[in-house]
Amino acid sequence: MSAIQRWMLGSGSPPYQVRANDPAERSRPFDVAQAADCLTVSVHFVRRLLRERRISSVEVGRPVRFDPDDLDQYIDAGRRSAL
């Protein structure tokens, strides 16, 4: 069960808001699962974004990590203004 699902069931806190307010969590790079929770999408979708090079990442050996600021930029890039 993902952090989003736990939050929706009322047994946790929303993961992105918690990370956004916690400087210690924001200073460490996210793995694929954490990035998926942050973007509220599936791990498969995050891997597709990587494959299509639509999202910035850092490879540390084989594992892939994401800078929380890069995830925020991805979110902002998809923002639409109201009419």
N, C-alpha and C positions, 0 to 999 in steps of 0.2 A: 504494500500500500504506500503510495507516495505521500509526501508532506501535504500536498494540496488536498488529497482525498481525506487525510486525517483532519485537516482544518475544516473541510466541508462537513464532516461528521461531528465536529465540535470537540474533538479530543486533541487539538493542537492549535498552534498559532500560524498565521499565514507566513510562509517561508520567506518570500521576497521582502516584505516589510520588516521582518525581524533582521534579516541580513543587512538591509539598507540602513537600519539604525544602529547596528553593532559594528563599530570600527574594526574590532579584531577579526570579525568574520569577513568584512569587506577587504581586508588587506591580503587575504589568502586567495589564491586562484581556485576556481570551482572546477570540479570534474564534470563529466558529461551528465550524470544524473542530477547534480546540483544545478547545472545550467538549465536542464529541462524543467526542474521545479521552479527556478527563477523566472523562466519564460512561460510557465504553465502550459507546456507542450510535452509531447512524448520524447523519450530518448531517441527513438527512431527518427523523429523530425529533426532533432539537433544534429544527429549524424548525417542526415541529408543536407542540412545547411552547411556542414563541414565539407562534404563531398562536392557541393556546388560552389564552395568558397564564398558563401554569402555572409559568413560570420567570422570574426577574427578569433584566432586561437594560438596557443603555444604548445608545441610538442616537447615533452620532457622524456626523451627516449621514445618509448611506444605510447605511453599515456598522453592524452590530450587534456589541456587545462584552458580555462577561460578567465580572463580578467573581468571582474564585475563591472568595471567602467565600460568595457567593450560591449557587454550585454546591454547596459543602459543605452549606449549609442545605437545599438541595433533596434531597441524598442523605440527610441526617439525617431529613427529614420523611417519607421513605419507609421508614425503618427499622422493623422489627418485632421485638418481643422474643420470646425463646424461651419455649416453654411449660414 
